[in-house]
Amino acid sequence: MKFYFTAKMLLRCALLCAPAAFCASCSERETPAEKATEEKILLIGNAADPATLDPTLATGVTESKILNGLFEGLVTADTSTLEVKPAVAKSWEISEDGLTYTFYLDEKAKWSDGSRVTAGDFVFAMRRAVNPVMGSEYVSMLMPIKNARKIASGETKDFSILGATAISDDILKIELEEPVPYFLSMLYHGIYFPLPQKTLEKFGAAENRDALWTRPQNMVSNGPFTLAKWNINDKVSIRKNPLYRDAESIKINGVDFFPISNINTEDRAFRAGQLHITESVAPTRMDAIKRDMPQNLRRDDWLGVYYYLINTRRPPLDDARVRKALALAIDRKAIIDTFLKAGQNPATSFVPQNCDGYVLDGESKIHEDIANAKKLLAEAGYPGGKGFPNIRLTYNTSELHKPIAEAIQQMWKKNLGVTVEMYNLSWPAYLAARREGDFDIARASWVGDFAAPESFLQVFESGSGLNHSGFASKKYDELIKEAADSKSRAGRLEKLAAAERELMDAMPVMPIYFYAKVYLISPDVKGWNANLLDYHNFKNVRLEGAQ
């Protein structure tokens, strides 16, 4: 009989067990992680329950980790270099003008029900994603494709004009509006995963957000693993897919994802031998970890930014002077030194610096400047914070988000005389509040979907489904478009920098710090490579216990 630990059991055991002892449910000789190593089941802390496992609708890192095991796109990425590698597409050709991509599919690619993965499955997925009724927040990732914008905006209902065509079951053609030098890198994102049309039609999900098709007993996928369990507040389990096109290369039998939002609980669970990999590290434990278990501590560079999102539609936050005053009143270094303690860098811009050689000039960056913050707030009609209405700071459940929010709350009170109410939501409720614009200021983060500044800046285009701020600027949109039309790399980066200057001047976002991926990992885990996108292909991971 196989033994699997649930998140509830992890919590109970972590609270009761000392690092060197195990709970009554555990073998005296083996921890759950050791037993899982023998069974080749990877145990991962995943911060929260996934809001959805529909690739068209998923937006969070929590969901993408699981989907990367369940589905496979045209290409994948080398987990060390992020170099594009063949996946369902065994090869491809790019036209001389850079507008047409022709993909030749691996004839061995199958769905988990045994049917072939065809070019039509990719066309179906892309048409579904651009369909306005789906409300896909990641539809902006498809905008490079010919006519995608016309369909997504509702200008036309003729989906046949989308520049994605199945020439045959084995040949897929994608036509672009203009050349996109990083287009292949976009294709390993979940929005480009194929979808099993017959399954979605069976459960009424082809043209709506019905989630029945993503239940374990219903889901059909084409990745290295299939969905075995999805129990809320418990775990998501994926298991090896014997029909996967490259099944012989898979070195583990499955992955269990535990939604442990409390980083202290997660830390105790790891020390008690109940996880192979944590999502993060409790900052209060950092010194002890560096001293007592440095072999388990990993810090990887990560192309991401932690920021506060501002609802620019709500007064007094509809005034850019107020938004900038709040941003200038934050001591970012104090937050890093007090709460993070892992060498993160203060975020003085939205795009991480040196992303694909991109650099924003110093004058456009945001730094702590209390005098100027007070001046701007007074100019907006709130000298010393007088008359400033109470506003609400929304954050999702996490032991890390709360102290950071409390520290910034105190900075705003001390430096500006502004009172802010804290508002905590579960991950699904938080995502819903953002989509519906039901917030004043919201804790947010963004990790690049591909290693280029466009992955960050396109979020705030007027038509982006990911732009929950209400910020809309014709000039900003034009600069992003001009960057895409640029004939040279230098010209492209110059236009993107001009766009970010517009963004930082309007300040619908308050960057706080740039991410570093800091976590604990068991020496049993092999092949877990560091890269800027924290992108992991579970088929490359191995579990090897001590001999």
C-alpha positions as CSV (number, residue, x, y, z in Angstrom):
1,M,0.0,0.0,0.0
2,K,1.4,3.4,-1.0
3,F,1.7,6.1,1.6
4,Y,1.1,9.7,0.7
5,F,1.0,12.7,3.1
6,T,-1.7,15.3,2.7
7,A,-1.3,19.0,3.5
8,K,-3.6,18.6,6.6
9,M,-1.4,15.8,7.8
10,L,1.7,17.8,7.1
11,L,0.4,20.7,9.1
12,R,-0.5,18.4,12.1
13,C,2.8,16.6,12.0
14,A,4.9,19.7,11.5
15,L,3.4,21.2,14.6
16,L,4.0,18.2,16.7
17,C,7.3,16.9,15.4
18,A,10.8,18.2,16.2
19,P,13.2,18.2,13.3
20,A,14.9,15.0,14.3
21,A,11.7,13.2,15.4
22,F,8.8,11.9,13.4
23,C,5.1,11.7,14.2
24,A,3.3,8.5,15.1
25,S,2.1,8.1,11.6
26,C,5.6,7.9,10.2
27,S,8.0,5.0,10.1
28,E,10.7,5.1,12.9
29,R,13.3,4.7,10.2
30,E,11.9,6.7,7.3
31,T,10.4,10.1,6.9
32,P,7.6,10.7,4.4
33,A,10.1,12.4,2.0
34,E,12.5,9.4,2.3
35,K,9.7,7.0,1.5
36,A,8.5,9.2,-1.4
37,T,12.1,9.2,-2.7
38,E,11.9,5.4,-2.8
39,E,8.6,5.5,-4.7
40,K,9.9,8.3,-6.9
41,I,7.2,10.8,-5.9
42,L,8.4,14.4,-5.6
43,L,6.9,16.4,-2.7
44,I,6.7,20.2,-3.2
45,G,5.3,23.1,-1.2
46,N,3.1,25.2,-3.5
47,A,1.9,28.1,-1.4
48,A,-1.8,27.9,-2.3
49,D,-4.5,25.8,-4.0
50,P,-4.6,26.4,-7.7
51,A,-7.5,28.7,-8.7
52,T,-7.9,26.7,-11.9
53,L,-6.1,24.0,-14.0
54,D,-7.5,25.3,-17.3
55,P,-4.5,26.5,-19.3
56,T,-6.6,29.1,-21.0
57,L,-7.6,30.7,-17.7
58,A,-4.6,30.1,-15.4
59,T,-2.6,33.1,-14.4
60,G,-0.5,32.3,-11.3
61,V,2.8,30.6,-10.6
62,T,0.9,28.2,-8.4
63,E,-1.1,26.9,-11.4
64,S,1.8,27.1,-13.9
65,K,3.9,24.6,-12.0
66,I,1.2,22.0,-12.1
67,L,0.2,22.7,-15.7
68,N,3.9,22.3,-16.8
69,G,3.6,18.7,-15.7
70,L,0.2,18.0,-17.2
71,F,0.6,19.6,-20.6
72,E,3.3,20.1,-23.2
73,G,3.4,22.7,-25.9
74,L,5.1,23.0,-29.2
75,V,8.4,23.7,-27.6
76,T,10.0,23.5,-24.2
77,A,13.0,25.3,-22.6
78,D,16.4,24.0,-21.5
79,T,16.0,24.3,-17.7
80,S,19.6,25.6,-17.3
81,T,19.9,28.0,-20.3
82,L,16.3,28.6,-21.3
83,E,17.3,27.7,-24.8
84,V,14.2,26.7,-26.8
85,K,14.0,23.0,-27.4
86,P,11.6,20.7,-29.4
87,A,8.6,19.3,-27.6
88,V,5.4,18.3,-29.5
89,A,6.9,20.1,-32.4
90,K,10.0,18.1,-33.4
91,S,11.1,20.8,-35.8
92,W,10.1,24.1,-37.3
93,E,10.8,26.6,-40.1
94,I,10.7,30.4,-39.9
95,S,10.2,32.5,-43.1
96,E,12.8,35.0,-44.1
97,D,10.6,37.9,-43.1
98,G,10.0,36.4,-39.7
99,L,6.2,36.4,-40.1
100,T,5.4,32.7,-40.7
101,Y,6.3,29.8,-38.5
102,T,5.7,26.2,-39.7
103,F,5.8,23.5,-37.1
104,Y,6.1,19.7,-37.8
105,L,4.6,17.7,-35.0
106,D,5.9,14.5,-33.4
107,E,3.7,11.7,-34.6
108,K,4.2,10.0,-31.2
109,A,2.5,12.8,-29.4
110,K,-0.7,11.5,-27.8
111,W,-3.4,12.6,-25.4
112,S,-3.8,10.6,-22.2
113,D,-6.9,8.9,-23.7
114,G,-4.7,7.4,-26.5
115,S,-5.8,9.8,-29.3
116,R,-3.3,11.7,-31.4
117,V,-2.2,15.3,-30.6
118,T,-2.8,17.1,-33.8
119,A,-2.2,20.6,-35.2
120,G,-5.9,21.2,-34.9
121,D,-5.7,20.8,-31.1
122,F,-3.3,23.8,-31.1
123,V,-5.6,25.8,-33.4
124,F,-8.6,25.0,-31.1
125,A,-6.7,26.1,-28.0
126,M,-5.6,29.4,-29.6
127,R,-9.1,30.2,-30.9
128,R,-10.6,29.4,-27.5
129,A,-8.1,31.7,-25.8
130,V,-8.8,34.7,-28.1
131,N,-12.6,34.2,-27.8
132,P,-13.9,37.2,-25.7
133,V,-16.4,35.1,-23.9
134,M,-13.6,33.2,-22.2
135,G,-12.2,36.3,-20.6
136,S,-8.6,34.9,-20.7
137,E,-6.4,37.3,-18.9
138,Y,-3.4,36.0,-20.8
139,V,-4.9,36.7,-24.2
140,S,-2.3,39.4,-24.6
141,M,0.3,36.6,-25.1
142,L,-1.5,35.8,-28.3
143,M,-1.5,39.3,-29.7
144,P,1.5,38.8,-32.0
145,I,-0.6,36.3,-34.0
146,K,-2.3,37.7,-37.1
147,N,-5.8,39.0,-36.4
148,A,-5.8,37.9,-32.8
149,R,-6.4,41.4,-31.6
150,K,-9.5,41.8,-33.9
151,I,-11.0,38.7,-32.5
152,A,-10.2,39.3,-28.9
153,S,-11.6,42.9,-29.1
154,G,-14.9,41.6,-30.6
155,E,-14.3,43.5,-33.8
156,T,-15.0,40.2,-35.7
157,K,-16.5,36.8,-34.8
158,D,-14.8,35.1,-37.7
159,F,-12.3,32.8,-35.8
160,S,-11.1,31.4,-39.1
161,I,-9.0,34.5,-39.8
162,L,-6.8,33.8,-36.8
163,G,-3.3,33.3,-38.1
164,A,-3.1,29.7,-36.8
165,T,-3.8,27.0,-39.4
166,A,-3.7,23.2,-39.3
167,I,-2.2,22.4,-42.7
168,S,-2.6,18.7,-41.8
169,D,-2.7,16.7,-38.5
170,D,1.1,16.9,-38.4
171,I,1.8,20.5,-39.7
172,L,0.8,23.7,-37.9
173,K,1.3,27.2,-39.4
174,I,1.3,30.3,-37.3
175,E,1.4,33.8,-39.0
176,L,2.3,36.9,-37.1
177,E,1.3,40.6,-37.4
178,E,5.0,41.6,-37.3
179,P,8.3,39.9,-36.5
180,V,8.7,39.0,-32.9
181,P,12.3,37.9,-32.1
182,Y,11.4,36.1,-28.9
183,F,8.2,34.4,-30.3
184,L,9.5,30.8,-29.9
185,S,10.2,31.6,-26.2
186,M,6.6,32.6,-25.7
187,L,5.4,29.1,-26.9
188,Y,6.3,27.2,-23.8
189,H,3.8,29.3,-21.8
190,G,0.5,27.5,-20.9
191,I,-1.7,29.8,-23.0
192,Y,-0.1,28.0,-26.0
193,F,-0.7,24.5,-24.8
194,P,-2.9,22.3,-27.0
195,L,-6.4,21.4,-25.7
196,P,-8.4,18.2,-26.2
197,Q,-11.4,19.6,-28.1
198,K,-13.6,16.5,-27.7
199,T,-13.2,16.5,-24.0
200,L,-14.0,20.2,-23.6
201,E,-17.0,19.9,-25.8
202,K,-18.2,16.9,-23.8
203,F,-18.2,18.9,-20.6
204,G,-19.4,22.2,-22.2
205,A,-16.2,24.0,-21.8
206,A,-15.3,24.7,-25.4
207,E,-16.7,28.3,-25.2
208,N,-17.1,28.9,-21.5
209,R,-15.3,28.7,-18.2
210,D,-16.9,25.4,-17.0
211,A,-14.3,23.6,-14.9
212,L,-15.8,20.1,-15.0
213,W,-13.3,19.0,-17.6
214,T,-10.4,19.7,-15.2
215,R,-11.5,17.3,-12.6
216,P,-9.2,14.3,-12.2
217,Q,-11.7,11.8,-13.5
218,N,-12.4,14.0,-16.6
219,M,-9.1,15.7,-17.5
220,V,-7.3,14.6,-20.7
221,S,-3.8,16.0,-21.0
222,N,-0.7,15.4,-23.2
223,G,2.2,16.0,-20.8
224,P,4.6,13.7,-18.9
225,F,2.0,13.3,-16.1
226,T,-1.8,13.1,-15.7
227,L,-4.0,14.5,-12.9
228,A,-4.6,11.9,-10.3
229,K,-6.0,13.9,-7.3
230,W,-7.1,17.5,-6.6
231,N,-8.3,17.9,-3.1
232,I,-8.9,21.5,-1.9
233,N,-6.7,22.4,1.1
234,D,-5.0,19.1,0.8
235,K,-2.9,18.4,-2.3
236,V,-2.7,18.1,-6.1
237,S,-1.2,14.9,-7.3
238,I,0.1,14.2,-10.8
239,R,1.3,10.8,-11.9
240,K,3.4,9.4,-14.7
241,N,1.6,9.3,-18.1
242,P,2.4,6.0,-19.8
243,L,1.1,7.4,-23.1
244,Y,3.4,10.4,-23.1
245,R,5.4,10.6,-26.3
246,D,8.8,10.4,-24.5
247,A,7.6,8.3,-21.5
248,E,10.9,6.5,-21.2
249,S,12.8,9.7,-20.3
250,I,10.6,10.4,-17.2
251,K,12.7,9.5,-14.1
252,I,10.0,10.0,-11.4
253,N,6.6,8.5,-11.0
254,G,4.8,11.7,-9.9
255,V,4.6,14.9,-8.0
256,D,2.5,16.0,-5.0
257,F,1.9,19.7,-4.6
258,F,0.9,20.9,-1.1
259,P,-0.9,24.2,-0.6
260,I,1.0,25.4,2.5
261,S,0.5,29.1,2.7
262,N,2.2,29.5,6.1
263,I,6.0,29.6,5.5
264,N,6.8,28.7,9.1
265,T,4.6,25.6,8.8
266,E,6.3,24.8,5.5
267,D,9.7,25.2,7.2
268,R,8.8,22.8,10.0
269,A,7.4,20.3,7.4
270,F,10.7,20.3,5.5
271,R,12.8,19.9,8.7
272,A,10.5,17.0,9.7
273,G,11.2,15.3,6.4
274,Q,7.8,15.8,4.8
275,L,8.8,17.8,1.7
276,H,11.5,17.6,-0.8
277,I,11.3,21.3,-1.9
278,T,9.7,24.3,-0.3
279,E,8.2,27.3,-2.0
280,S,10.1,29.8,0.1
281,V,12.1,30.2,3.3
282,A,10.9,31.8,6.5
283,P,13.1,34.9,6.9
284,T,13.2,34.5,10.7
285,R,14.9,31.1,10.1
286,M,17.4,32.4,7.6
287,D,20.4,32.7,10.0
288,A,19.7,29.3,11.6
289,I,19.4,27.7,8.2
290,K,22.7,29.2,6.9
291,R,24.4,27.9,10.1
292,D,22.8,24.5,10.5
293,M,21.7,23.3,7.0
294,P,23.4,25.4,4.3
295,Q,23.4,22.3,2.0
296,N,19.6,22.6,1.8
297,L,19.5,26.3,1.1
298,R,19.2,27.5,-2.5
299,R,19.1,31.1,-3.8
300,D,18.5,31.4,-7.6
301,D,18.3,34.6,-9.6
302,W,14.7,35.1,-10.7
303,L,13.2,37.5,-13.3
304,G,10.4,38.8,-11.2
305,V,9.2,41.8,-9.2
306,Y,7.1,42.2,-6.0
307,Y,5.0,45.3,-6.2
308,Y,1.8,47.0,-5.1
309,L,-0.9,47.4,-7.7
310,I,-3.0,50.6,-7.5
311,N,-6.6,50.9,-8.7
312,T,-6.4,54.2,-10.6
313,R,-10.2,54.3,-11.0
314,R,-10.8,55.0,-7.3
315,P,-10.3,58.4,-5.7
316,P,-8.0,59.6,-4.2
317,L,-5.8,57.1,-6.1
318,D,-7.0,58.4,-9.4
319,D,-4.6,61.3,-8.9
320,A,-1.0,60.4,-10.1
321,R,0.4,62.7,-7.4
322,V,-1.1,60.6,-4.7
323,R,0.1,57.4,-6.2
324,K,3.7,58.7,-6.6
325,A,3.6,60.1,-3.0
326,L,2.8,56.7,-1.7
327,A,5.5,55.1,-3.8
328,L,8.2,57.6,-2.7
329,A,7.3,57.1,1.0
330,I,8.5,53.4,1.0
331,D,11.9,52.4,2.4
332,R,12.5,49.3,0.2
333,K,15.9,48.4,1.6
334,A,14.5,48.3,5.2
335,I,11.9,45.8,4.0
336,I,14.5,43.6,2.4
337,D,16.9,43.8,5.4
338,T,14.1,43.3,8.0
339,F,11.8,40.7,6.4
340,L,13.6,39.0,3.5
341,K,17.3,38.7,4.4
342,A,18.3,36.8,1.2
343,G,20.1,39.4,-0.9
344,Q,17.0,40.7,-2.9
345,N,17.4,44.0,-4.6
346,P,15.1,47.1,-4.1
347,A,12.9,47.5,-7.1
348,T,13.3,51.0,-8.4
349,S,11.6,50.2,-11.7
350,F,9.0,47.6,-12.8
351,V,11.2,45.7,-15.3
352,P,14.2,44.0,-13.6
353,Q,17.4,45.6,-14.8
354,N,19.5,43.9,-17.5
355,C,16.6,41.8,-18.7
356,D,17.8,40.9,-22.2
357,G,20.2,43.9,-22.0
358,Y,17.4,46.3,-21.1
359,V,18.3,49.3,-18.9
360,L,16.1,52.1,-17.6
361,D,17.8,55.5,-17.0
362,G,18.3,56.4,-13.4
363,E,16.2,59.6,-13.4
364,S,13.1,57.5,-14.2
365,K,13.5,55.1,-11.3
366,I,11.6,55.4,-8.0
367,H,13.6,55.9,-4.8
368,E,12.6,56.8,-1.2
369,D,12.1,60.6,-1.1
370,I,10.0,61.6,1.9
371,A,10.2,65.4,1.3
372,N,9.0,65.0,-2.3
373,A,6.3,62.6,-1.2
374,K,4.9,65.1,1.3
375,K,5.1,67.8,-1.3
376,L,3.1,65.8,-3.9
377,L,0.5,64.8,-1.3
378,A,0.0,68.4,-0.3
379,E,-0.3,69.4,-3.9
380,A,-3.1,66.8,-4.3
381,G,-5.0,68.5,-1.4
382,Y,-3.9,66.3,1.5
383,P,-1.2,68.2,3.5
384,G,0.1,66.0,6.2
385,G,-2.5,63.5,5.3
386,K,-5.4,65.8,6.4
387,G,-8.6,64.8,4.8
388,F,-7.1,61.7,3.2
389,P,-9.8,59.0,3.2
390,N,-9.0,55.5,4.6
391,I,-8.0,53.2,1.9
392,R,-7.6,49.4,1.9
393,L,-4.5,47.3,1.2
394,T,-5.5,43.9,0.0
395,Y,-3.1,40.9,0.2
396,N,-3.5,37.1,-0.2
397,T,-2.8,34.8,2.7
398,S,0.9,34.4,3.4
399,E,3.0,34.9,6.4
400,L,5.4,37.0,4.3
401,H,2.9,39.4,2.7
402,K,1.4,40.4,6.1
403,P,4.5,41.8,7.8
404,I,5.6,43.6,4.6
405,A,2.1,45.2,4.3
406,E,2.2,46.1,8.0
407,A,5.6,47.8,7.6
408,I,4.5,49.8,4.6
409,Q,1.3,50.7,6.4
410,Q,3.4,52.2,9.2
411,M,5.7,54.0,6.7
412,W,2.7,55.7,5.1
413,K,1.3,56.6,8.5
414,K,4.6,58.0,9.8
415,N,5.8,59.7,6.6
416,L,2.5,60.9,5.2
417,G,-0.1,60.8,7.9
418,V,-2.1,58.4,5.7
419,T,-4.2,55.6,7.3
420,V,-4.5,52.3,5.5
421,E,-6.7,49.3,6.4
422,M,-5.3,45.8,6.0
423,Y,-7.5,43.3,4.1
424,N,-6.5,39.6,3.8
425,L,-8.1,37.2,1.3
426,S,-7.6,33.6,0.2
427,W,-5.8,33.1,-3.1
428,P,-8.9,32.5,-5.2
429,A,-10.8,35.4,-3.5
430,Y,-7.8,37.6,-4.1
431,L,-7.6,36.8,-7.8
432,A,-11.4,37.5,-8.1
433,A,-11.1,40.8,-6.4
434,R,-8.3,41.9,-8.7
435,R,-10.2,40.8,-11.8
436,E,-13.3,42.7,-10.6
437,G,-11.4,45.8,-9.6
438,D,-12.6,45.4,-6.0
439,F,-9.5,46.8,-4.3
440,D,-7.7,50.1,-3.6
441,I,-4.2,48.8,-3.4
442,A,-3.3,45.1,-3.8
443,R,-0.2,43.1,-3.2
444,A,1.0,41.7,-6.5
445,S,3.9,40.1,-8.2
446,W,5.0,39.4,-11.7
447,V,7.5,36.8,-13.0
448,G,8.5,37.0,-16.6
449,D,6.9,34.5,-19.0
450,F,9.9,34.9,-21.2
451,A,13.2,36.6,-20.7
452,A,12.5,39.9,-22.4
453,P,11.1,43.3,-21.1
454,E,8.0,42.9,-23.1
455,S,6.9,40.2,-20.8
456,F,6.6,42.9,-18.1
457,L,5.5,46.0,-20.0
458,Q,2.8,44.3,-22.1
459,V,0.9,43.6,-18.9
460,F,-0.1,47.3,-18.7
461,E,-1.3,47.8,-22.3
462,S,-4.8,49.1,-22.4
463,G,-6.2,45.9,-23.9
464,S,-4.4,43.5,-21.6
465,G,-6.5,41.2,-19.6
466,L,-3.8,41.2,-16.9
467,N,-4.0,45.0,-16.5
468,H,-6.2,45.3,-13.4
469,S,-5.0,48.8,-12.5
470,G,-7.3,50.8,-14.8
471,F,-4.3,52.5,-16.2
472,A,-4.7,53.3,-19.9
473,S,-2.4,55.4,-22.0
474,K,-2.5,55.8,-25.7
475,K,1.1,57.0,-25.7
476,Y,2.2,53.9,-23.7
477,D,0.4,51.6,-26.1
478,E,1.9,53.3,-29.1
479,L,5.4,53.0,-27.7
480,I,4.9,49.2,-27.1
481,K,3.7,48.9,-30.7
482,E,6.7,51.0,-32.0
483,A,9.0,48.7,-30.1
484,A,7.5,45.7,-31.8
485,D,7.9,47.4,-35.2
486,S,11.5,48.4,-34.6
487,K,14.0,47.0,-37.1
488,S,16.9,47.0,-34.6
489,R,17.4,45.6,-31.2
490,A,18.7,48.9,-29.9
491,G,15.7,50.7,-31.3
492,R,13.3,48.2,-29.7
493,L,14.9,48.6,-26.3
494,E,14.9,52.4,-26.5
495,K,11.1,52.4,-27.2
496,L,10.5,50.0,-24.4
497,A,12.5,52.2,-22.0
498,A,10.3,55.2,-23.1
499,A,7.2,53.1,-22.4
500,E,8.4,52.3,-18.9
501,R,9.1,56.0,-18.3
502,E,5.5,56.6,-19.0
503,L,4.5,53.8,-16.6
504,M,6.7,55.1,-13.8
505,D,5.4,58.6,-14.3
506,A,1.8,57.5,-14.1
507,M,2.7,55.1,-11.2
508,P,-0.2,52.6,-11.4
509,V,2.3,50.2,-9.7
510,M,4.7,50.6,-6.8
511,P,7.7,48.3,-7.2
512,I,9.0,47.0,-3.9
513,Y,11.8,44.5,-4.6
514,F,13.1,42.2,-7.3
515,Y,12.8,38.6,-6.6
516,A,15.4,36.0,-5.8
517,K,14.1,32.4,-5.6
518,V,15.0,31.3,-2.1
519,Y,14.0,27.9,-1.0
520,L,15.0,24.6,0.7
521,I,15.7,21.5,-1.3
522,S,16.5,17.9,-0.3
523,P,19.8,16.4,-1.6
524,D,17.6,13.6,-2.9
525,V,16.4,15.9,-5.7
526,K,18.6,15.9,-8.8
527,G,18.2,17.9,-12.0
528,W,16.4,20.8,-10.4
529,N,18.3,23.5,-12.3
530,A,18.4,27.2,-11.7
531,N,17.2,29.6,-14.4
532,L,15.8,33.2,-14.5
533,L,12.2,32.1,-15.0
534,D,12.2,29.4,-12.3
535,Y,11.1,27.1,-15.2
536,H,11.2,23.4,-14.4
537,N,10.4,20.4,-16.6
538,F,9.6,17.6,-14.2
539,K,10.6,15.0,-16.8
540,N,14.2,16.0,-16.2
541,V,14.0,15.7,-12.4
542,R,15.3,12.6,-10.5
543,L,15.0,11.4,-7.0
544,E,18.0,9.5,-5.6
545,G,18.3,8.7,-1.9
546,A,21.5,8.2,0.1
547,Q,23.2,5.0,-0.8
